[in-house]
């Protein structure tokens, strides 16, 4: 028994050493990563572009005999849910090694004008605004169901990224750093990762300057001062630099509380992940949405007002596929905006108010304490988004006659686990606080998060 601790410490040291070597391997064999990126780019273009120019699948089509359905299943049923899941496990490795949009942006920027990044582009609210607008617009054009809409939303984002690259930066990912619609979400979720590139500031400052070239950091990070994994794309280019940067393990969620959280990051978490995204996953299944629509439609008919009931909007503004008997009226579009907006304000507003109430129970200002407590909710927000995306997976499988009876209990278990993890992170943040006060704050936070499992439970068992 006396030798157990040295053995464990030795095993941990071996694991850290292997991770460090893996990071340096990524740096030395950059060509392998580039080859992988171009393979993913090819696959991405095939999934997004080709189906958009094909006919919509007939009602009796199946995944394995129709390219459009197969591409939808791969992209929305497999690709995106597991991109979200990867953020929990390996941080933003997706961004630095696999993301086709990032790879195309960086490649295009090599031929760009190299102009300085303007001040307006550095505004901290862009991740929130871009995520909200993209999410809502995707619902308006039914991005999950129709390949033309997917090409418009995703292809449009890629074209915009390449256009920004042609103007700003040189060999850099300016779009990824400032304007990417999921940059803020990935930055939040990566804080939970058990892997990160750790910077030893003392070793960095002690290393001779002349022996080292600057780090070629595509997302424009000041590596010397990097303290977290939120902005790091995990590409490995800085591994071993000045013998101060190493790929290393850490306790999952240990970054929460150690790095400052800005107000826009908190708004993205509360009103974006737990508000807008939640509403986007629920509105189409909501009987409340249908009931409100029917009542408003009847009122419009009684008052001889029919223009809101017309379905003549173009497909790039509202869903319009008459050949599939699927066309949104103007009333549908307005109600969609209203429903998602209302859910974002109600759920997000409840959580925002709960964070400030919990902040009032702690020393200092309520606002400062709320921003400090907000990152504890990242596990719940990330799990909620994964659960929402998994609905697409099981929905597509159900169309093939594959019913997963364990899916609903499994989802609720994930939501409960995310909520429990959030409370554990909150308790860690509150360690310096007296036990009695800590208990009150955790109780308030539990009630603050309660609408999330409650609304998911209503959708799964009552809708």
C-alpha positions in Angstrom: 0.0 0.0 0.0 2.9 2.4 0.7 4.0 2.1 -2.9 0.5 2.8 -4.4 0.8 6.5 -4.5 4.2 6.6 -6.3 2.9 4.2 -8.9 -0.2 6.4 -9.4 1.9 9.5 -9.7 4.2 7.7 -12.2 1.3 6.7 -14.3 -0.1 10.2 -14.3 3.4 11.5 -15.3 3.6 9.0 -18.2 0.1 10.1 -19.4 1.2 13.8 -19.3 4.4 13.0 -21.2 2.5 11.1 -23.9 0.1 14.0 -24.3 2.9 16.4 -24.6 4.6 14.3 -27.3 1.2 14.1 -29.1 1.0 17.9 -29.2 4.5 18.2 -30.6 3.7 15.5 -33.1 0.8 17.7 -34.3 3.2 20.6 -34.8 5.9 18.6 -36.6 3.4 16.8 -38.9 1.3 19.8 -39.9 1.0 18.4 -43.4 -1.0 15.4 -42.1 -3.5 17.8 -40.5 -3.8 19.8 -43.7 -4.5 16.7 -45.7 -7.2 15.7 -43.2 -8.7 19.2 -43.5 -8.9 19.1 -47.3 -10.5 15.6 -47.0 -13.2 17.1 -44.7 -13.6 20.0 -47.0 -14.4 17.6 -49.9 -16.8 15.6 -47.8 -18.5 18.8 -46.5 -19.0 20.2 -50.0 -20.4 16.9 -51.2 -22.9 16.9 -48.3 -24.0 20.5 -48.6 -23.7 21.3 -52.3 -24.7 18.2 -54.2 -28.1 17.5 -52.6 -29.2 21.1 -53.2 -29.3 20.5 -56.9 -31.2 17.3 -56.7 -35.0 16.7 -56.5 -36.6 16.4 -53.1 -37.0 12.7 -52.0 -40.4 11.1 -52.6 -42.4 10.0 -49.6 -41.3 6.4 -49.8 -37.6 7.2 -50.1 -35.2 5.7 -47.6 -31.8 6.7 -46.2 -29.8 4.1 -48.0 -31.4 4.6 -51.4 -31.6 8.4 -51.5 -28.6 10.7 -51.5 -30.5 13.7 -50.2 -31.8 11.8 -47.1 -28.5 10.1 -46.5 -26.6 13.5 -46.6 -29.2 15.0 -44.2 -28.7 12.1 -41.8 -24.9 12.3 -41.9 -24.8 16.1 -41.6 -27.6 16.8 -39.1 -28.0 13.4 -37.4 -24.3 12.5 -36.9 -22.0 15.4 -37.8 -23.3 18.3 -35.7 -24.4 16.4 -32.6 -20.9 14.9 -32.3 -19.2 18.2 -33.0 -20.9 19.5 -29.9 -20.0 16.4 -28.0 -16.4 16.7 -29.0 -16.1 20.1 -27.3 -16.7 18.4 -24.0 -14.0 15.8 -24.7 -11.2 17.4 -26.6 -12.0 21.1 -26.6 -11.9 22.9 -30.0 -10.0 20.2 -31.8 -12.7 20.3 -34.4 -11.9 23.9 -35.1 -8.2 23.5 -35.5 -8.1 20.1 -37.2 -11.4 19.3 -39.0 -13.5 22.4 -39.6 -13.9 22.9 -43.3 -15.0 26.6 -43.0 -11.9 27.4 -40.9 -9.6 25.6 -43.3 -11.1 27.4 -46.3 -10.9 30.7 -44.5 -7.3 30.3 -43.6 -6.3 29.1 -47.1 -8.1 32.0 -48.7 -6.4 34.5 -46.4 -3.1 33.6 -47.9 -4.1 35.5 -51.0 -5.9 38.3 -49.1 -5.1 42.0 -48.8 -3.9 41.6 -45.2 -5.7 44.7 -43.9 -5.8 45.2 -40.2 -8.9 43.9 -38.4 -11.3 46.8 -37.9 -12.5 47.8 -34.5 -16.1 47.1 -35.2 -15.3 43.5 -36.0 -13.8 43.0 -32.5 -17.0 43.9 -30.7 -17.7 41.3 -28.1 -21.4 40.9 -28.9 -20.9 39.4 -32.4 -20.8 35.8 -31.2 -24.2 36.3 -29.5 -25.7 38.2 -32.4 -24.4 35.8 -35.0 -25.6 32.7 -33.1 -29.1 34.1 -32.5 -29.6 35.3 -36.1 -28.3 32.1 -37.7 -30.4 29.9 -35.4 -33.6 31.8 -36.0 -33.0 32.2 -39.8 -32.3 28.5 -40.0 -35.7 27.7 -38.5 -37.4 30.1 -40.9 -36.1 28.3 -43.9 -36.1 24.8 -42.4 -32.4 24.3 -42.6 -32.6 20.8 -41.1 -35.1 19.5 -43.7 -34.2 21.0 -47.0 -30.8 20.9 -48.8 -31.3 24.3 -50.5 -31.8 25.9 -47.2 -28.7 24.1 -45.8 -26.6 25.4 -48.8 -27.9 28.9 -48.2 -27.2 29.0 -44.5 -24.0 27.0 -44.3 -22.7 27.8 -47.7 -23.4 31.4 -47.2 -21.5 31.4 -43.9 -18.5 29.7 -45.7 -18.6 32.3 -48.6 -18.7 35.1 -46.0 -15.7 33.6 -44.1 -13.7 33.4 -47.4 -14.7 37.0 -48.3 -13.5 38.3 -44.9 -10.3 36.3 -45.4 -9.7 38.0 -48.7 -9.8 41.4 -47.0 -8.4 41.0 -43.5 -5.5 39.1 -42.1 -2.8 37.1 -43.8 -2.8 33.4 -43.2 -5.2 33.9 -40.3 -8.7 32.9 -39.3 -10.3 36.3 -38.8 -13.8 35.1 -39.4 -13.4 32.3 -36.9 -12.1 34.6 -34.2 -14.7 37.3 -34.5 -17.7 36.5 -36.6 -18.3 32.7 -36.8 -21.9 32.0 -35.6 -20.7 29.1 -33.3 -17.4 30.6 -32.1 -18.9 31.8 -28.9 -20.7 28.5 -28.2 -17.6 26.5 -28.8 -15.6 28.8 -26.6 -18.0 28.2 -23.7 -18.1 24.4 -24.1 -14.3 24.1 -24.5 -13.9 25.3 -20.9 -15.2 21.9 -19.8 -12.6 19.9 -21.8 -10.1 17.7 -19.9 -7.4 18.6 -22.4 -5.8 21.9 -23.1 -2.5 23.5 -24.3 -1.0 24.7 -21.0 1.4 27.7 -21.1 4.2 27.9 -18.5 4.6 31.7 -18.4 7.8 31.5 -16.4 9.4 29.1 -18.9 8.2 31.3 -21.7 9.8 34.4 -20.3 13.1 32.6 -19.4 13.6 31.2 -22.9 16.1 33.0 -25.2 14.1 35.1 -27.7 16.5 34.7 -30.7 16.1 30.9 -30.7 12.4 30.9 -31.4 10.2 32.2 -34.3 6.8 33.6 -33.4 3.9 31.2 -33.1 1.9 30.9 -36.3 -1.5 31.1 -34.4 -4.3 31.2 -37.0 -7.1 32.3 -34.6 -4.9 35.3 -33.5 -4.4 34.3 -29.9 -1.7 35.8 -27.7 -0.3 32.4 -26.7 2.0 33.8 -24.1 -0.9 35.1 -22.1 -3.3 32.2 -22.9 -4.8 30.8 -19.7 -7.8 28.8 -21.0 -9.1 26.6 -23.8 -12.0 28.8 -24.9 -10.2 30.5 -27.8 -7.6 27.8 -28.6 -8.3 25.8 -31.7 -6.1 22.9 -30.5 -4.2 22.8 -33.8 -0.9 22.0 -32.1 1.2 24.7 -33.9 2.3 26.2 -30.6 3.2 22.9 -28.9 6.7 23.0 -27.5 7.2 26.6 -28.3 9.9 28.1 -26.1 9.6 24.8 -24.1 6.6 26.4 -22.4 3.5 25.2 -24.3 2.4 21.6 -23.8 -0.7 19.5 -24.4 -1.8 18.5 -20.9 -4.7 17.0 -19.0 -6.8 18.8 -16.5 -9.8 18.2 -14.4 -13.0 18.6 -16.5 -14.5 22.0 -15.9 -11.5 23.3 -13.9 -11.4 26.4 -16.2 -14.8 27.5 -15.0 -14.1 30.3 -12.5 -10.4 30.6 -13.3 -11.0 32.8 -16.4 -13.2 36.0 -16.4 -16.6 35.8 -18.1 -17.8 38.9 -19.9 -21.5 40.0 -20.1 -21.8 39.0 -23.7 -20.6 35.5 -23.0 -23.1 35.2 -20.1 -25.9 36.5 -22.4 -24.9 33.9 -25.1 -25.1 31.1 -22.5 -28.4 32.2 -20.9 -30.4 33.8 -23.7 -28.7 31.9 -26.6 -28.0 28.3 -25.6 -30.7 28.1 -22.9 -33.2 30.4 -24.6 -33.1 30.8 -28.4 -31.7 27.3 -29.1 -34.2 25.8 -26.7 -37.1 27.5 -28.5 -35.7 26.5 -31.9 -35.8 22.8 -30.9 -39.3 23.0 -29.4 -41.5 25.2 -31.5 -42.4 22.7 -34.2 -43.5 20.1 -31.6 -45.4 22.6 -29.4 -49.2 22.2 -29.2 -49.2 25.8 -27.8 -47.8 27.0 -31.1 -50.5 25.2 -33.1 -53.3 26.5 -30.8 -52.1 30.1 -31.0 -51.8 29.8 -34.8 -55.3 28.4 -35.2 -56.9 31.1 -33.0 -55.1 33.9 -34.9 -56.0 32.3 -38.2 -59.7 32.2 -37.3 -59.6 35.8 -36.1 -58.0 36.9 -39.4 -60.7 35.0 -41.4 -63.5 36.5 -39.3 -62.1 40.0 -40.0 -61.6 39.3 -43.7 -57.8 39.8 -43.4 -56.1 37.1 -45.5 -52.7 38.5 -46.5 -51.0 36.9 -43.4 -52.4 33.5 -44.4 -50.8 33.6 -47.8 -47.8 31.3 -48.5 -46.2 33.2 -51.3 -42.9 34.0 -49.5 -39.7 33.0 -51.4 -38.0 29.8 -50.1 -34.9 31.8 -49.0 -37.1 33.9 -46.6 -39.6 31.4 -45.4 -40.0 27.7 -46.0 -41.7 27.3 -49.4 -41.8 23.8 -51.0 -45.2 23.2 -52.4 -44.1 20.0 -54.1 -43.5 18.6 -50.5 -46.8 20.2 -49.2 -44.7 22.3 -46.9 -45.0 26.1 -47.2 -45.0 28.7 -44.4 -47.5 31.4 -44.4 -46.5 34.9 -43.3 -48.4 34.1 -40.1 -46.2 31.0 -39.5 -43.1 33.2 -39.9 -44.3 35.8 -37.4 -45.4 33.2 -34.9 -42.1 31.4 -35.2 -40.2 34.6 -34.4 -42.6 35.3 -31.6 -42.5 31.8 -30.1 -38.7 31.5 -30.1 -38.4 35.1 -28.9 -40.9 34.6 -26.1 -39.2 31.3 -24.9 -35.8 33.0 -25.0 -37.1 35.9 -22.9 -39.1 33.7 -20.5 -36.5 30.9 -19.9 -33.5 33.1 -20.4 -35.1 35.9 -18.3 -35.9 33.5 -15.5 -32.3 32.2 -15.4 -30.8 35.7 -15.7 -32.9 36.8 -12.8 -32.0 33.7 -10.8 -28.3 34.3 -11.3 -28.7 37.9 -10.1 -30.8 36.7 -7.1 -28.0 34.2 -6.2 -25.5 37.0 -6.7 -27.3 39.2 -4.1 -26.8 36.5 -1.5 -23.0 36.8 -1.9 -20.6 39.6 -0.9 -20.1 42.2 -3.6 -22.4 43.4 -6.3 -25.2 41.2 -7.7 -24.0 41.8 -11.3 -20.4 40.8 -10.7 -21.4 37.7 -8.8 -24.0 36.7 -11.5 -21.3 36.9 -14.2 -19.0 34.8 -11.9 -21.7 32.2 -11.4 -23.0 32.0 -15.0 -20.2 29.7 -16.4 -21.4 27.0 -13.9 -24.4 26.6 -16.2 -22.3 25.7 -19.2 -22.8 21.9 -18.8 -26.5 22.3 -18.7 -26.5 24.5 -21.8 -24.2 22.2 -23.7 -26.1 19.1 -22.8 -29.4 20.8 -23.8 -28.1 21.6 -27.2 -26.8 18.1 -27.7 -30.2 16.7 -26.7 -31.9 19.0 -29.1 -29.7 18.0 -32.0 -30.2 14.3 -31.1 -33.9 14.7 -31.8 -32.9 15.1 -35.5 -31.0 11.8 -35.3 -33.8 9.8 -33.7 -36.4 11.5 -35.9 -34.6 10.4 -39.1 -34.0 6.9 -37.7 -37.7 6.7 -36.8 -38.6 7.4 -40.4 -36.6 4.2 -41.3 -38.6 2.2 -38.7 -35.8 2.2 -36.1 -37.3 3.2 -32.8 -34.9 3.7 -29.8 -37.0 3.1 -26.7 -34.2 4.2 -24.5 -33.7 7.6 -26.2 -36.2 9.6 -24.1 -35.0 8.3 -20.7 -31.5 8.7 -21.9 -32.0 12.3 -22.8 -33.6 13.1 -19.5 -30.7 11.4 -17.7 -28.3 13.5 -19.7 -30.2 16.7 -18.8 -30.2 15.6 -15.1 -26.4 14.9 -15.4 -25.8 18.3 -17.0 -27.7 20.0 -14.2 -25.8 18.1 -11.5 -22.5 19.0 -13.1 -23.5 22.6 -13.1 -24.3 22.5 -9.4 -21.0 20.8 -8.7 -19.1 23.6 -10.6 -21.2 26.2 -8.7 -20.3 24.5 -5.4 -16.6 24.7 -6.4 -16.9 28.4 -7.1 -18.6 28.9 -3.7 -16.0 27.1 -1.6 -14.8 30.3 0.1 -18.4 31.1 1.1 -19.8 30.0 4.5 -21.7 26.7 4.4 -25.1 28.1 5.2 -24.9 30.8 2.6 -23.5 28.4 0.1 -26.5 26.1 0.6 -28.9 29.0 -0.1 -27.1 30.0 -3.2 -27.1 26.5 -4.6 -30.8 26.1 -3.8 -31.5 29.3 -5.8 -29.3 28.0 -8.7 -31.2 24.7 -8.7 -34.5 26.5 -9.0 -33.0 28.8 -11.6 -32.1 25.8 -13.8 -35.4 23.9 -13.2 -37.3 25.2 -16.3 -34.8 23.3 -18.6 -35.5 19.7 -17.4 -39.2 20.7 -16.8 -39.7 21.9 -20.4 -37.8 19.0 -21.9 -39.9 16.6 -19.8 -43.1 18.2 -21.0 -42.0 17.9 -24.7 -41.0 14.2 -24.3 -44.0 13.0 -22.2 -46.9 15.4 -22.8 -46.5 16.6 -26.4 
